[in-house]
């Protein structure tokens, strides 16, 4: 195992709940580990995350990540534990929860949580075509994995309906476009698969051009895989103005189709899916802005600027309407 100093796992995370070193030491003690140091990871908008540098009985370094769920009820977490463990067993680079005291679910400072391995690699925020191809392959592999038994706690379509509460904040023109996209997407049909639903650049780790980590599957659910492709394209394959970069887009789609060919019907749905995915993150960032005031004492970023995704949404809407 690599030493923690060789690892990078710092994006897509925040800290809302402070934890003392003594409390963390109590969490890892059943594993026979001692705490060397803990660092709050201060990016992201949903959970509290701590990067733990530990040592085993032989003084060998071990890196772990402690995640506390600020919003998700503990009753939903067994489904996610089963998902993460199943994906790890399927050889996807997913950090599966570690069993502590008989099970993976922890209670720390009154919050439910998971302890997972600290994966090697680093985030890439200026991806090249080979990395986009690798992300496409990763996404297609994920879409071919089964979902755990039981109803997924998250639903993107249900979440979109909830996010529609943000529509009164939009201009008349933007609201009209948003309503048209939402109404059309809610009737989109096809075979559903497991999807990630949030495969942004800060949820993947790379070792060179090789994917070494797939993170943050807490929006995973069952939906049309082309929607997941669209979410991913809207982050990995855009320039600074939100325009799709053809070379990167083609690389990602090529990687995807090497593992799971897209049907003609799915390709026809892609323009609408791109507009829907752009709208989803435009509205979710508006919602996060509203809730940010409730977490004024949080360490890190608790909301992100909605404007980039407003521009992405409007561009994708125009492309969809142009046919």
Secondary structure as GFF3:
##gff-version 3
##sequence-region A 1 323
A	DSSP	three_ten_helix	4	6	.	.	.	ID=ss1
A	DSSP	alpha_helix	21	29	.	.	.	ID=ss2
A	DSSP	beta_strand	34	40	.	.	.	ID=ss3
A	DSSP	beta_strand	48	55	.	.	.	ID=ss4
A	DSSP	beta_strand	61	68	.	.	.	ID=ss5
A	DSSP	alpha_helix	74	89	.	.	.	ID=ss6
A	DSSP	beta_strand	106	108	.	.	.	ID=ss7
A	DSSP	beta_strand	111	117	.	.	.	ID=ss8
A	DSSP	alpha_helix	129	143	.	.	.	ID=ss9
A	DSSP	alpha_helix	156	163	.	.	.	ID=ss10
A	DSSP	three_ten_helix	164	169	.	.	.	ID=ss11
A	DSSP	alpha_helix	172	185	.	.	.	ID=ss12
A	DSSP	beta_strand	192	195	.	.	.	ID=ss13
A	DSSP	three_ten_helix	201	203	.	.	.	ID=ss14
A	DSSP	beta_strand	204	207	.	.	.	ID=ss15
A	DSSP	beta_strand	210	214	.	.	.	ID=ss16
A	DSSP	beta_strand	221	224	.	.	.	ID=ss17
A	DSSP	alpha_helix	225	236	.	.	.	ID=ss18
A	DSSP	alpha_helix	246	259	.	.	.	ID=ss19
A	DSSP	alpha_helix	264	292	.	.	.	ID=ss20
A	DSSP	three_ten_helix	293	295	.	.	.	ID=ss21
A	DSSP	alpha_helix	307	322	.	.	.	ID=ss22
###
